[in-house]
């Protein structure tokens, strides 16, 4: 796998800065650490969106009960 090929990162939700950090990492452990950091950020975003959905569902239920 050639980490210099940016197209490998397409669709990952990573910023160009995050991609550059992975690509410039010197060893496998550093690359994996950077990728896991990005993964944790995305998981946080998913949780935030889930909370928004839960609030919308709550509002829908309130309206339907009226």
C-alpha positions in Angstrom: 0.0 0.0 0.0 1.4 3.3 -1.0 0.5 6.0 1.5 1.5 8.7 -1.0 -1.7 8.0 -3.0 -4.2 10.5 -1.6 -7.1 8.8 -3.5 -6.8 6.0 -0.9 -8.3 8.4 1.6 -11.3 9.5 -0.5 -14.6 9.0 1.4 -13.0 8.8 4.8 -14.1 12.1 6.1 -10.5 13.1 6.8 -9.3 16.6 6.3 -6.3 17.4 4.1 -4.4 18.1 7.3 -5.3 14.7 8.8 -4.3 13.0 5.5 -1.0 14.8 5.5 -0.3 13.7 9.1 -0.9 10.1 8.1 1.1 10.3 4.9 4.1 12.0 6.7 4.2 9.6 9.7 7.5 7.8 9.8 6.4 4.3 10.9 3.4 2.0 11.0 2.5 2.7 14.6 2.4 6.5 14.0 0.2 6.0 10.9 -2.2 3.8 12.8 -2.3 6.3 15.7 -3.2 9.1 13.4 -5.9 7.0 11.7 -7.4 6.0 15.1 -7.5 9.7 16.1 -9.5 10.5 13.0 -11.8 7.5 13.7 -12.4 8.8 17.2 -13.3 12.2 15.8 -15.8 10.7 13.4 -17.3 8.6 16.1 -17.8 11.8 18.2 -19.6 13.4 15.2 -21.8 10.3 14.8 -22.8 10.5 18.5 -23.6 14.2 18.2 -25.8 13.5 15.1 -27.5 10.6 17.0 -28.4 13.0 19.8 -29.9 15.5 17.4 -32.0 12.7 15.8 -33.1 11.6 19.3 -34.3 15.1 20.1 -36.1 15.4 16.8 -37.8 12.0 17.4 -38.9 13.3 20.8 -40.4 16.4 19.3 -42.2 14.3 16.7 -43.7 12.1 19.5 -44.8 15.1 21.4 -46.6 16.6 18.4 -48.3 13.2 17.6 -49.5 12.9 21.2 -51.3 16.3 21.1 
